[in-house]
Amino acid sequence: MKVLSLFSNAGFGEFYLRDHGFDVVVANELLLDRVEFYSKFNPDTKSVICGDICQQNTQNKIIKSCEDFGPIDLVIATPPCQGMSIANAQRETNDVRNKLIVHAMNIFNKVGARYMLIENVPGMINTYINYKRKPIKIIDFIKSKLPENFTCRAKVLNGKHFGTAQSRSRSICLISPNGEWKHPIAEEKVLTLRDAIGDHFEFPTLESGQHSSLPWHFAPKHNARHIQWMSATPEGETAFNNKVHYPQKDGRKISGFKTTYKRMSWGDPAPTVTMTNGSISSQNNVHPGYLLPSGLQSNARVLTIREILSICGLPTDCLDKFCDLNQDGSYTYHYRPNFIRKILGELFLPKMCLSILKSLPDTNEIKTNNLLNGDSQLEFHYD
């Protein structure tokens, strides 16, 4: 089945899809650094288009590439959530971010795909965009743009119910003829953080600033006060509950959300990975650690990139090709850690996506795709 990916980020999940008969032949992403990463991570994608989907020139390139490498059976759209609120819809009538789903639906109709999957934050279904100077619920807008006899089914799903050790809720809209595509049933087994990163051989314990012998398994260097606070914080707790070593400034306790300066719990799935997963002071980012004989807790740090790959359901070695082993045993990395952390924080969980696509109805009557024989050339388009 041939796929068009809109707002494709860095394409982490594409290799999963390809192995199960879903071939992403055309992809679009706004940011050049992500497009360049995508092209190296997914060299089999025929056409990677770098450009703003709000621009007609970019839309024309996407549609032309779909004609060249299609026909497209499925569109996957994961638009950023900025601007999708009733406040913005009422105040910012020209906010370009509110137009992303508008352009995505336009492209879906132009390429003539049979199916469309739209993924976004849980509140997407009940939030508004501004369309033709009037607020309209996103779900109502989507339904208004469907071809005749097409239906949109909307539901909030959580990645922890689909083979991933991360609690990540997302609105999932499934578009298909006569509503034939239905959401998958949640799995009973839920993976925990211990399942994902509890193996000491695969994920050696680390403290702030330390490196291991494994690629992408190194701990950022943290603020000394943050280390002190988190060393005194038990598994599953926030440093705000500490009696002595709590977040403070000039000796005075600071205020903050109880989800910050917080350790995760081994017996639960990881909390949602955000773009700020490299910061101790952000949401639920600190390693659960192990109780030491001293009474302190080890691993006073955020998760390493290799650990995050695991709790996102990705192979822990999938980034190994993007580093070089030096003679002293250290690594030189091709990409900045903050760049990798940010794109992982915006990830559409691959196993969740695959479970949704596996729930597609029988596709025997759909023209399935084969890559053009001998044609593996990758095309780039820049606006």
Number of C-alpha atoms within 10 A of each C-alpha: 21 24 27 31 22 23 20 25 25 24 25 23 21 22 16 16 19 17 9 12 14 21 26 26 26 27 27 25 22 20 14 13 14 19 23 14 18 21 20 15 20 18 14 19 25 25 25 27 25 23 21 18 25 17 11 11 13 20 21 14 20 27 18 13 23 24 12 14 19 23 20 27 22 25 27 22 23 23 20 17 16 12 20 26 20 17 13 20 23 14 11 15 16 14 15 12 18 25 18 23 23 19 16 23 20 14 21 24 14 13 21 15 20 17 23 21 22 22 23 19 17 17 15 22 19 14 19 25 31 28 17 9 12 11 20 18 19 22 18 13 18 19 15 10 14 18 15 8 9 16 20 24 17 19 13 17 22 18 27 29 22 26 21 27 26 28 22 24 17 21 18 25 24 24 27 24 15 11 13 17 22 19 19 15 12 16 11 10 10 18 21 21 23 17 17 22 22 15 11 8 8 13 18 15 20 21 18 17 11 12 19 16 12 17 22 24 22 23 22 20 13 17 11 9 14 20 20 16 20 32 22 21 28 23 20 17 21 24 25 24 14 15 9 12 19 23 24 15 9 6 8 9 13 11 9 11 12 14 17 20 26 28 27 24 21 20 13 18 23 27 18 20 23 19 18 16 24 23 19 24 20 18 20 27 26 28 29 29 25 17 16 10 7 6 11 17 19 22 22 27 28 29 26 21 24 23 22 24 22 19 31 30 20 20 11 20 14 12 20 14 12 17 15 14 14 9 7 6 11 15 18 13 16 11 13 8 14 14 13 16 20 16 16 23 17 15 20 21 24 23 21 25 20 17 18 20 21 16 14 16 11 10 10 7 6 10 13 16 18 12 15 10 6 6 9 12 12 15 13 13 14 13 11
